Amino acid sequence: VLYANIVRDKVESLTLCVLLFTFSVYSLSACLILEFERGQDSTINTAEAALWWAFLNVMNAKTSIDTAKSTEGAVTALVLNKVGLLIFAYFNAMIIAWLLQKRNAKTSVGEERE
């Protein structure tokens, strides 16, 4: 039953996979940065600060963000930035595909009337 739904609704399944992957990486990175920055004299020392740091890195918003002081934290920030770019590219592609589908539907209706 699950396989039939995945095959039937490929776009919804892919979107769900992208969102689950993003949430997993976001949560794991927030936990990891908290552990990596623990002894580094960093301002990322609470779960709230780690979640905010992860959110800003996923959104690639580098304004007023605390930078990671450890090498592992910098790698974690790099991974989060790449995941943020993945989300941006995926949703842009979804919007463009939707717009093209609407345009093609309008042109096919116009051709049928002629």
N, C-alpha and C positions, 0 to 999 in steps of 0.2 A: 504494500500500500504506500509506504513512504517512497520507495523507488519510483512508483508510477507518478506520484505528485512531483518529484524532483525532475523527472523527464518531461512532464507536461508543462511545468512552469519554470523554464530554465532561467529566465531573467530574475524572477523572484528568488529562486534558489541561490543564484550567484550574488544577488544583493544581500541576502541573509548571510551567506558565507563571508562576504567582505565586511559586513558590520560585526559579525562574531569575531573575525580575525582582528579587526581594529580594537574592539573592546578587550579582547584577551591581551593583546600587545600593550594597550594602554594600562591595564590593571597590573600586568607583570612588570612593566617599566616603572610604575609608581612604587611598587614594592622594592624593586631592585635599587632605584635611586636612593631610597630611604636607607637601605643597607650600605650602599657604596659610600654615601656621604656622611655616615655616622661619625667617623673619627677624623674628618677632614676640615673641621672648623667651618662648616657650611651653614647657610641659613635654612637649608632643607633638612629640618630635624623633626617635623611632625608629619602625620599622615595627610593632613589637610594641605600642607605646603608641598608634599610630594605629588598629590593628585593635581594641584594647581599647576605645578611645574610640568607634569606630564601633559595636561590639557593644552598649555601654551606651546609646548613643543610639537604636539600633534597638529595644532592649528598654525604652526610656523609663525607665531606672534612673538617676536623677540624683544618687544618693548617691555621694559621693566621686569625682566626675568632674571632670576638667580641662575648663574651659570654653574655647571657641575665642576667641582674642583678635582675630582679623580679622573683617571683615564677611563675607567669602566663607566663612569657617569657620562663622559663625553661620547662614548660609543653608544650608550643608551639614548642619548639625545639625538644622535645621528639616525638611529633606527626609528625613533619616533617621528623625526622629520620626514623620512622616506615613507612611512605609513601615512602621514598627513598628505603627502603628494599623491600617493595611491588613491586616497579617498577623493581628493580634488579631481584627479583625472577620471576616475570611475564615474562620479556624478556628473561631470561635464559631458562625458560620452553618453550617459543615460539621457540627459536633457537634449543633446543634439539628435540622438536616435528618435526620441519622441517627437521633436519638431519635424524631422524628415518624414516620419510616418504620417503626421498630420498633413504635411504638404503633399505627399504622394496620394493620400486619401482624397484630398480636394481635387487634384488633377485627374484622378481616375473617375471621380464623379462628374467632372466637367466633360471628359471624353465620352462617357456613357450617354450624356444628354445630346451629344451631336449626332 
